Amino acid sequence: MGRRPARLAIGVIGPGRVGSVLGAALERAGHEVVAASAVSEASRERVARRLPRARVAEPAEVVDSADLVLLTVPDDALGPLVRGLVETGTDVKGTFFVHTSGSHGYGVLSPATAAGGLPLALHPVMTFTGRDEDLHRLASCTFGVTAPDVLRPIAEALVVEMGAEPVWIAEEHRTLYHAALAGGANHLVTLVAESASLLGAAGVEHPGRMLGPLLGAALDNALRLGIDGLSGPVLRGDTETVAGHIAELRAHSPESVPPYVALARLTADRALAAGLLKPHDAERLLDVLQA
């Protein structure tokens, strides 16, 4: 996996749910968080609780104090933060700059790189709740790792030190990688919430209790089998059933019709391409899905 990074002085700019946990994980690995830039009361509380040896300082002071700086700020703030540090004369030469944005590679750190900084993109593929168990969950997650080739061994070693698994993502594929994750995780929540709402409208008192086993099995099948784990009326070519669904949704939840139709079309396309759906059944389905 490459050489183990030496003991590093760590700085954190943006010690929110993610930054405070990764800082604590790096401390557990033998490094030391020496400074953090915290503006809100919640961030200051996280520093005091999770990173008690760190002093609270301005961003430029954090960089001056550290060998490696975690830039755990919102995606839209990342570019301006890096530009601001360089333009105000902060000495970034020889310092590792690590951001955790899923949608960005190391290119967003180019102002610091041009001034001698060492860029790493380490995206933890998990949700952070702000609770203490986040630190333990790192051990079962992966990180999307993107860095210049010369820094790849160090980037991957840092992830391993935090107890997680590094997965290499090429710079040019970073946005596609993030779209895949966001589409899967975020839209899944919306779909489940919508299913629960519709079940409630149908008179089901505890929708979650009904959905849990079904969706758990569906997710397991999808992860193990891919499209071969598909079941349901689209796979069977049950045109009348699908038409009935659309009619009921129009009556009770018209805003649900476009996503239902779009996902049914995508499901039919995938099933047809995999040889799971017969062409004549696909034709009949697509006629119904012109809604």
N, C-alpha and C positions, 0 to 999 in steps of 0.2 A: 504494500500500500504506500510505500515511500517512507521517508524519514519522519520521525516524531518531532513536532515542533518543540523548541526549547521552552523553558518556562518563560511566559510572556506577561508583561504588564498590560492589562486590558482596560480600555475605556469604553463607555457606553453612552451614545448620544440617542436619547429616546428610550429610557428604561421603562417601557410599558409592559404589557403582558409577555411579549416575545423577548424583548431585550433583557428584562430582569431574569427570565428563565435561562436564556442562553449564557448570560453572564455567570449565573450560579452553576450551570453545567460546566463551564470552562474552569471555574474555581475548583469544582469537584475533581476536575482532571489535573489539577496541580498548578494552574495559572492563578493570577491575582488580579481582581478588578480593583483598580486604584482610583478611578474617577468616573463620575457620571454626570451628564447634563440633564437635569430634571426641572421642568417648569411647573407642572401641575402638582397639586397636593397629593393626588393619587400616585404620581410617579415618584415623588419624594418619599412617600410611605413605602413603596416597593423597594427603593434603594435601601432604606433603613432596615427593612425586614429581610430582604434576600441578599443584599450586597453591603453588609454592615461596615466593611473596611473601606468602602469607597467614599471619597469626599465628593460633595456636590460642587460642580464648577461650570464655567461657561464652556461652550463647545470647543473653542480654540485651546483653552487650558486642558481639556480632556485629551485632545490630540497631542499636545506637548508632553503630556504625562505618560502616554501609552505607546506600546509597541504594536498593538492591534486595537483598532477602534470598531466597535459594532455600531453600524448606522441603522438602527431599528426604528425608522420613522415611516409615515405613510408614503406610498409609492410616489405620489405627486410632489412630495416635499423633498425627495431624495436628490434629484438633480440640482435644484436650487441650493440645498444645503452644501453639497460638494463644491459647487461653483463659489458659493459665498466664503467657504473656508479658504479656498485658494486665492480668491480675489482680495481678501483682507490680509493676505501675507502669512497665513498659518503655515508653518514648516511641516510639510507632509512627506518629505523625502524619507524613504526607507520604512515607512509605517504601513502596516497592513490595514486596508479598509474593507470591511466585510459588511455587505448589506444582505437583507433577508427577503427582499421582494421576489415574488414568483415570476412576475412579468418582465423583469429586467435581467439582463446578463451583466457582464462587467463593464460594458460600454458606457453605462450611465455614470460610471466613476472616472470617465476619461479626463476631466480636468485635474483630478488628483494624480492619475497615472502619468499625465504629461509633466507633472511637477515632481515626479519621482516616487509617487505612492505605489503600493502593491495591491491590486484590486482582486477581490474574491466575492462571488455571489453564492451564498449558501442559503437555500430556501428550505425550511423545515416543512414537510408535507404532513401537517397535522393542524388541528384547531387548538387555539389557546384560550382557556377559560379564565385565566387569572388566578386559578387555585393552585395549591402546592403540588397537586398530582401531575401538573403539566411537566414538572421536572422528571418524574418517573416515566411518563409516557414517551419521552424522547428516546428511550431505549428500544421502543418498538416501532419507531417511525423511520422514514427515509428522508434524505436531503437531496434536492436537486442542486448539483454542484456545477458551476461554470467559472472558469478562470483561464488566464493565459496558460499555455501548455507548461511553461517552466514552473508555474506555481501550483499546478494540479496536485502533485504529491502532498504539498502542505495543506491545501484545501481539504483533500480527502482525509488526511490524518487528523485535522481538527474535528471533522465530523465523527470519525471513529472514536476520538477521545471523549466526545460528548455522549458516547454510547449508542450512536445511531448508524445508519447505513448510507454511505454516499452513492448517488447515482449520477453519472456524468450526463450533462445536457449541453450540447453544442450551443455556442452563442447565437447562431442563426435560427435555432429551434426554440429559443426560450419563450417566445410569445405563444407558439403552438402548444408547448408543454403546459403553460399556465392556462390556456384556454381549455385544454383537456381536463385539468384538475378542477377549474372553476365550474365548467359545464357539468361535470359529474357530481361534485359535492354540493354546490349551491342550488342547482336545478333539482337535485334529488330532494332537498328539503322542501322546495316549492311543490313538487309533485306529491310528496307524502302529505303535506299540509292540505293540498287541494283534495286528495283522496279522502282524507279524514273529514273535511268539510262536507263533501258530497255524501259520505256515509251518514253524517249527522243529519243532513237534509232528508235522507231516506229512512230516518228513524232509529239508526243504530246508536245506542246510548254510550258505548265505550269504543269508538273507532280504533283507537290505538291498540286495544286488546285484540281486535279482529285483524288489524293490518300487520302486527308484529311477526307472527309466524310466516305469513304469506311473503312479506317483503324481505324478511331474513333469508328465507329459502331462495327467493328470486335473486337477491344480491349474491348469495353463495354460488348459485348456479352460473350467474354471469361472470363472476371472477374466475371460476374454475373452468367453465366450458365456453365462454364467449357467446357468440350468437347461437351456438348449439344448445344453450340453456334456455332458449326462448320457449314460451308456451302462450296459449291464449287464442282469441278469435282471429287475429290477423294471420297467425301461423296456420290456423286451420282453414283459412279462406272463408270464414263465416260472414259473408257480406251482409246478410240481414241483421245479424247481431251488431255489427259495426254501425250500420245505418240506424238501428234503434238507439245505440249509445248517443249518436250525434243528435238525434231528435230530442232525446231527454235532456241533453246538455243545453240545447237551444232553449228549452223551456225553463230550466232551473238555474243554469249557470252559463249564459251565452258567451261570457268572456273566456270560458274554458274550451270553446269549440275550436278556435284556430290552433292552439297548442296540441289538442287531441288529434286533430287532422294531420298536422305537421309531423308529429311523432309516429302516428300510424303509417303515414307514407314512408318515413324513414325506416320503420320496422319492416314494412313490406319490401322495400328496396333491398335491405340487408338480407332478409329471409330468401328472397328470390335469387340474389347473387350467391348465397350459400347452398342453393339447391333444396331449401327447406319448404319453399312455397312454389306450387306449380304455376307456370306462366298464365294459364287461363284463369286460375283463381286470382292471380295478381291483377289481371286486367279488370275483372269484375270489382275487386276492391278499389282500384284506382278510380273507377267510374264513380263509386260512392264517395270517395275522398276528394272529389272536386268541390266539395262544400266550401 
